[in-house]
Amino acid sequence: MQATKGDRLLMHGRTVGQHDRVAKIVEVMGDHGEPPYRVRFEDGHEAIMSPGPDSEIKPAHPTRH
């Protein structure tokens, strides 16, 4: 998984009734775009994450990928 600052991290819900969550990547802390990422959710909450297989990166500029 590789990302750049400004990309979106989409985390799919794991159980019935759990909604997908989207966060903006505000800092890439790993080498060459690899995790961990500092992300900011829509409510302003920030976290450092190493996304699992139920996550995907949505590029800020779709033509880049």
Backbone atoms as SQL, in Angstrom:
CREATE TABLE atoms (id INTEGER PRIMARY KEY, chain TEXT, resi INTEGER, resn TEXT, atom TEXT, x REAL, y REAL, z REAL);
INSERT INTO atoms VALUES
  (1, 'A', 1, 'MET', 'N', 0.854, -1.167, 0.000),
  (2, 'A', 1, 'MET', 'CA', 0.000, 0.000, 0.000),
  (3, 'A', 1, 'MET', 'C', 0.900, 1.229, 0.000),
  (4, 'A', 2, 'GLN', 'N', 0.640, 2.135, -0.935),
  (5, 'A', 2, 'GLN', 'CA', 1.403, 3.371, -1.013),
  (6, 'A', 2, 'GLN', 'C', 0.449, 4.547, -1.118),
  (7, 'A', 3, 'ALA', 'N', 0.813, 5.634, -0.464),
  (8, 'A', 3, 'ALA', 'CA', -0.027, 6.830, -0.462),
  (9, 'A', 3, 'ALA', 'C', 0.844, 8.071, -0.460),
  (10, 'A', 4, 'THR', 'N', 0.219, 9.191, -0.749),
  (11, 'A', 4, 'THR', 'CA', 0.868, 10.486, -0.636),
  (12, 'A', 4, 'THR', 'C', -0.045, 11.398, 0.184),
  (13, 'A', 5, 'LYS', 'N', 0.532, 12.438, 0.710),
  (14, 'A', 5, 'LYS', 'CA', -0.225, 13.412, 1.484),
  (15, 'A', 5, 'LYS', 'C', -1.378, 13.933, 0.631),
  (16, 'A', 6, 'GLY', 'N', -2.561, 13.973, 1.220),
  (17, 'A', 6, 'GLY', 'CA', -3.747, 14.451, 0.515),
  (18, 'A', 6, 'GLY', 'C', -4.641, 13.339, 0.010),
  (19, 'A', 7, 'ASP', 'N', -4.115, 12.119, -0.112),
  (20, 'A', 7, 'ASP', 'CA', -4.936, 10.977, -0.504),
  (21, 'A', 7, 'ASP', 'C', -5.961, 10.692, 0.583),
  (22, 'A', 8, 'ARG', 'N', -6.959, 9.905, 0.249),
  (23, 'A', 8, 'ARG', 'CA', -7.983, 9.488, 1.205),
  (24, 'A', 8, 'ARG', 'C', -7.797, 8.020, 1.539),
  (25, 'A', 9, 'LEU', 'N', -7.973, 7.690, 2.795),
  (26, 'A', 9, 'LEU', 'CA', -7.913, 6.314, 3.253),
  (27, 'A', 9, 'LEU', 'C', -9.345, 5.860, 3.507),
  (28, 'A', 10, 'LEU', 'N', -9.795, 4.854, 2.753),
  (29, 'A', 10, 'LEU', 'CA', -11.139, 4.308, 2.896),
  (30, 'A', 10, 'LEU', 'C', -11.040, 3.001, 3.660),
  (31, 'A', 11, 'MET', 'N', -11.692, 2.959, 4.815),
  (32, 'A', 11, 'MET', 'CA', -11.688, 1.761, 5.662),
  (33, 'A', 11, 'MET', 'C', -13.086, 1.173, 5.653),
  (34, 'A', 12, 'HIS', 'N', -13.224, -0.003, 5.078),
  (35, 'A', 12, 'HIS', 'CA', -14.527, -0.651, 4.967),
  (36, 'A', 12, 'HIS', 'C', -14.967, -1.183, 6.318),
  (37, 'A', 13, 'GLY', 'N', -16.285, -1.099, 6.580),
  (38, 'A', 13, 'GLY', 'CA', -16.842, -1.646, 7.807),
  (39, 'A', 13, 'GLY', 'C', -16.630, -3.155, 7.858),
  (40, 'A', 14, 'ARG', 'N', -16.310, -3.661, 9.033),
  (41, 'A', 14, 'ARG', 'CA', -16.001, -5.087, 9.180),
  (42, 'A', 14, 'ARG', 'C', -17.200, -5.923, 9.601),
  (43, 'A', 15, 'THR', 'N', -18.214, -5.296, 10.167),
  (44, 'A', 15, 'THR', 'CA', -19.376, -6.041, 10.639),
  (45, 'A', 15, 'THR', 'C', -20.647, -5.426, 10.066),
  (46, 'A', 16, 'VAL', 'N', -21.723, -6.178, 10.103),
  (47, 'A', 16, 'VAL', 'CA', -23.007, -5.694, 9.621),
  (48, 'A', 16, 'VAL', 'C', -23.401, -4.458, 10.416),
  (49, 'A', 17, 'GLY', 'N', -23.795, -3.419, 9.699),
  (50, 'A', 17, 'GLY', 'CA', -24.219, -2.191, 10.349),
  (51, 'A', 17, 'GLY', 'C', -23.100, -1.189, 10.580),
  (52, 'A', 18, 'GLN', 'N', -21.856, -1.607, 10.415),
  (53, 'A', 18, 'GLN', 'CA', -20.733, -0.691, 10.588),
  (54, 'A', 18, 'GLN', 'C', -20.462, -0.013, 9.244),
  (55, 'A', 19, 'HIS', 'N', -20.446, 1.289, 9.249),
  (56, 'A', 19, 'HIS', 'CA', -20.259, 2.052, 8.024),
  (57, 'A', 19, 'HIS', 'C', -18.785, 2.169, 7.653),
  (58, 'A', 20, 'ASP', 'N', -18.546, 2.414, 6.374),
  (59, 'A', 20, 'ASP', 'CA', -17.193, 2.719, 5.928),
  (60, 'A', 20, 'ASP', 'C', -16.766, 4.048, 6.541),
  (61, 'A', 21, 'ARG', 'N', -15.472, 4.177, 6.773),
  (62, 'A', 21, 'ARG', 'CA', -14.927, 5.430, 7.296),
  (63, 'A', 21, 'ARG', 'C', -13.900, 5.954, 6.308),
  (64, 'A', 22, 'VAL', 'N', -13.861, 7.262, 6.166),
  (65, 'A', 22, 'VAL', 'CA', -12.916, 7.902, 5.259),
  (66, 'A', 22, 'VAL', 'C', -12.107, 8.913, 6.051),
  (67, 'A', 23, 'ALA', 'N', -10.803, 8.917, 5.832),
  (68, 'A', 23, 'ALA', 'CA', -9.916, 9.875, 6.489),
  (69, 'A', 23, 'ALA', 'C', -8.950, 10.433, 5.454),
  (70, 'A', 24, 'LYS', 'N', -8.552, 11.655, 5.636),
  (71, 'A', 24, 'LYS', 'CA', -7.568, 12.281, 4.764),
  (72, 'A', 24, 'LYS', 'C', -6.179, 11.995, 5.322),
  (73, 'A', 25, 'ILE', 'N', -5.265, 11.604, 4.461),
  (74, 'A', 25, 'ILE', 'CA', -3.886, 11.359, 4.885),
  (75, 'A', 25, 'ILE', 'C', -3.181, 12.710, 4.960),
  (76, 'A', 26, 'VAL', 'N', -2.740, 13.081, 6.160),
  (77, 'A', 26, 'VAL', 'CA', -2.085, 14.374, 6.365),
  (78, 'A', 26, 'VAL', 'C', -0.571, 14.233, 6.493),
  (79, 'A', 27, 'GLU', 'N', -0.093, 12.996, 6.689),
  (80, 'A', 27, 'GLU', 'CA', 1.351, 12.764, 6.768),
  (81, 'A', 27, 'GLU', 'C', 1.638, 11.294, 6.474),
  (82, 'A', 28, 'VAL', 'N', 2.618, 11.067, 5.609),
  (83, 'A', 28, 'VAL', 'CA', 3.093, 9.711, 5.340),
  (84, 'A', 28, 'VAL', 'C', 4.366, 9.534, 6.148),
  (85, 'A', 29, 'MET', 'N', 4.351, 8.592, 7.075),
  (86, 'A', 29, 'MET', 'CA', 5.465, 8.435, 8.004),
  (87, 'A', 29, 'MET', 'C', 6.415, 7.309, 7.612),
  (88, 'A', 30, 'GLY', 'N', 6.010, 6.459, 6.680),
  (89, 'A', 30, 'GLY', 'CA', 6.862, 5.364, 6.232),
  (90, 'A', 30, 'GLY', 'C', 7.688, 5.766, 5.022),
  (91, 'A', 31, 'ASP', 'N', 8.580, 4.892, 4.623),
  (92, 'A', 31, 'ASP', 'CA', 9.416, 5.129, 3.450),
  (93, 'A', 31, 'ASP', 'C', 8.643, 4.846, 2.168),
  (94, 'A', 32, 'HIS', 'N', 8.855, 5.666, 1.154),
  (95, 'A', 32, 'HIS', 'CA', 8.315, 5.444, -0.191),
  (96, 'A', 32, 'HIS', 'C', 6.793, 5.316, -0.202),
  (97, 'A', 33, 'GLY', 'N', 6.101, 6.083, 0.632),
  (98, 'A', 33, 'GLY', 'CA', 4.650, 6.079, 0.655),
  (99, 'A', 33, 'GLY', 'C', 4.010, 4.970, 1.460),
  (100, 'A', 34, 'GLU', 'N', 4.821, 4.199, 2.158),
  (101, 'A', 34, 'GLU', 'CA', 4.313, 3.083, 2.949),
  (102, 'A', 34, 'GLU', 'C', 3.802, 3.567, 4.309),
  (103, 'A', 35, 'PRO', 'N', 2.921, 2.769, 4.966),
  (104, 'A', 35, 'PRO', 'CA', 2.443, 3.118, 6.308),
  (105, 'A', 35, 'PRO', 'C', 3.586, 3.139, 7.314),
  (106, 'A', 36, 'PRO', 'N', 3.367, 3.766, 8.444),
  (107, 'A', 36, 'PRO', 'CA', 2.117, 4.299, 8.967),
  (108, 'A', 36, 'PRO', 'C', 1.792, 5.670, 8.380),
  (109, 'A', 37, 'TYR', 'N', 0.497, 6.021, 8.512),
  (110, 'A', 37, 'TYR', 'CA', -0.007, 7.310, 8.044),
  (111, 'A', 37, 'TYR', 'C', -0.644, 8.049, 9.207),
  (112, 'A', 38, 'ARG', 'N', -0.460, 9.361, 9.225),
  (113, 'A', 38, 'ARG', 'CA', -1.239, 10.204, 10.143),
  (114, 'A', 38, 'ARG', 'C', -2.459, 10.627, 9.331),
  (115, 'A', 39, 'VAL', 'N', -3.647, 10.353, 9.863),
  (116, 'A', 39, 'VAL', 'CA', -4.886, 10.647, 9.144),
  (117, 'A', 39, 'VAL', 'C', -5.777, 11.552, 9.975),
  (118, 'A', 40, 'ARG', 'N', -6.642, 12.284, 9.280),
  (119, 'A', 40, 'ARG', 'CA', -7.614, 13.158, 9.956),
  (120, 'A', 40, 'ARG', 'C', -9.007, 12.785, 9.446),
  (121, 'A', 41, 'PHE', 'N', -9.886, 12.471, 10.399),
  (122, 'A', 41, 'PHE', 'CA', -11.261, 12.122, 10.067),
  (123, 'A', 41, 'PHE', 'C', -12.093, 13.393, 9.931),
  (124, 'A', 42, 'GLU', 'N', -13.289, 13.259, 9.377),
  (125, 'A', 42, 'GLU', 'CA', -14.160, 14.408, 9.129),
  (126, 'A', 42, 'GLU', 'C', -14.510, 15.178, 10.396),
  (127, 'A', 43, 'ASP', 'N', -14.521, 14.484, 11.546),
  (128, 'A', 43, 'ASP', 'CA', -14.848, 15.167, 12.809),
  (129, 'A', 43, 'ASP', 'C', -13.642, 15.880, 13.419),
  (130, 'A', 44, 'GLY', 'N', -12.482, 15.835, 12.731),
  (131, 'A', 44, 'GLY', 'CA', -11.280, 16.508, 13.211),
  (132, 'A', 44, 'GLY', 'C', -10.339, 15.615, 13.996),
  (133, 'A', 45, 'HIS', 'N', -10.794, 14.420, 14.361),
  (134, 'A', 45, 'HIS', 'CA', -9.962, 13.468, 15.108),
  (135, 'A', 45, 'HIS', 'C', -8.781, 13.021, 14.238),
  (136, 'A', 46, 'GLU', 'N', -7.593, 12.967, 14.820),
  (137, 'A', 46, 'GLU', 'CA', -6.412, 12.481, 14.109),
  (138, 'A', 46, 'GLU', 'C', -5.916, 11.200, 14.747),
  (139, 'A', 47, 'ALA', 'N', -5.320, 10.344, 13.920),
  (140, 'A', 47, 'ALA', 'CA', -4.779, 9.081, 14.401),
  (141, 'A', 47, 'ALA', 'C', -3.604, 8.678, 13.524),
  (142, 'A', 48, 'ILE', 'N', -2.756, 7.826, 14.061),
  (143, 'A', 48, 'ILE', 'CA', -1.678, 7.217, 13.284),
  (144, 'A', 48, 'ILE', 'C', -2.121, 5.787, 13.004),
  (145, 'A', 49, 'MET', 'N', -2.118, 5.422, 11.719),
  (146, 'A', 49, 'MET', 'CA', -2.673, 4.130, 11.328),
  (147, 'A', 49, 'MET', 'C', -1.747, 3.386, 10.374),
  (148, 'A', 50, 'SER', 'N', -1.774, 2.083, 10.508),
  (149, 'A', 50, 'SER', 'CA', -1.195, 1.169, 9.528),
  (150, 'A', 50, 'SER', 'C', -2.373, 0.340, 9.025),
  (151, 'A', 51, 'PRO', 'N', -2.971, 0.743, 7.911),
  (152, 'A', 51, 'PRO', 'CA', -4.212, 0.134, 7.443),
  (153, 'A', 51, 'PRO', 'C', -4.083, -1.356, 7.160),
  (154, 'A', 52, 'GLY', 'N', -5.193, -2.051, 7.387),
  (155, 'A', 52, 'GLY', 'CA', -5.252, -3.482, 7.135),
  (156, 'A', 52, 'GLY', 'C', -5.780, -3.781, 5.742),
  (157, 'A', 53, 'PRO', 'N', -6.029, -5.062, 5.465),
  (158, 'A', 53, 'PRO', 'CA', -6.477, -5.475, 4.132),
  (159, 'A', 53, 'PRO', 'C', -7.887, -5.012, 3.779),
  (160, 'A', 54, 'ASP', 'N', -8.639, -4.516, 4.771),
  (161, 'A', 54, 'ASP', 'CA', -9.983, -4.018, 4.511),
  (162, 'A', 54, 'ASP', 'C', -9.988, -2.530, 4.179),
  (163, 'A', 55, 'SER', 'N', -8.816, -1.981, 3.862),
  (164, 'A', 55, 'SER', 'CA', -8.674, -0.564, 3.555),
  (165, 'A', 55, 'SER', 'C', -8.133, -0.384, 2.141),
  (166, 'A', 56, 'GLU', 'N', -8.399, 0.797, 1.587),
  (167, 'A', 56, 'GLU', 'CA', -7.838, 1.130, 0.284),
  (168, 'A', 56, 'GLU', 'C', -7.526, 2.622, 0.226),
  (169, 'A', 57, 'ILE', 'N', -6.602, 2.961, -0.636),
  (170, 'A', 57, 'ILE', 'CA', -6.195, 4.349, -0.831),
  (171, 'A', 57, 'ILE', 'C', -6.928, 4.902, -2.038),
  (172, 'A', 58, 'LYS', 'N', -7.530, 6.064, -1.866),
  (173, 'A', 58, 'LYS', 'CA', -8.166, 6.782, -2.968),
  (174, 'A', 58, 'LYS', 'C', -7.298, 8.005, -3.251),
  (175, 'A', 59, 'PRO', 'N', -6.638, 8.046, -4.406),
  (176, 'A', 59, 'PRO', 'CA', -5.722, 9.140, -4.694),
  (177, 'A', 59, 'PRO', 'C', -6.411, 10.507, -4.741),
  (178, 'A', 60, 'ALA', 'N', -5.706, 11.527, -4.274),
  (179, 'A', 60, 'ALA', 'CA', -6.205, 12.889, -4.324),
  (180, 'A', 60, 'ALA', 'C', -6.321, 13.336, -5.780),
  (181, 'A', 61, 'HIS', 'N', -5.417, 12.833, -6.619),
  (182, 'A', 61, 'HIS', 'CA', -5.395, 13.132, -8.048),
  (183, 'A', 61, 'HIS', 'C', -5.467, 11.813, -8.803),
  (184, 'A', 62, 'PRO', 'N', -6.667, 11.384, -9.212),
  (185, 'A', 62, 'PRO', 'CA', -6.849, 10.050, -9.806),
  (186, 'A', 62, 'PRO', 'C', -5.931, 9.737, -10.978),
  (187, 'A', 63, 'THR', 'N', -5.478, 10.721, -11.709),
  (188, 'A', 63, 'THR', 'CA', -4.603, 10.444, -12.856),
  (189, 'A', 63, 'THR', 'C', -3.206, 10.026, -12.424),
  (190, 'A', 64, 'ARG', 'N', -2.838, 10.264, -11.137),
  (191, 'A', 64, 'ARG', 'CA', -1.513, 9.918, -10.651),
  (192, 'A', 64, 'ARG', 'C', -1.317, 8.404, -10.596),
  (193, 'A', 65, 'HIS', 'N', -2.366, 7.651, -10.260),
  (194, 'A', 65, 'HIS', 'CA', -2.249, 6.196, -10.108),
  (195, 'A', 65, 'HIS', 'C', -2.707, 5.610, -11.375);
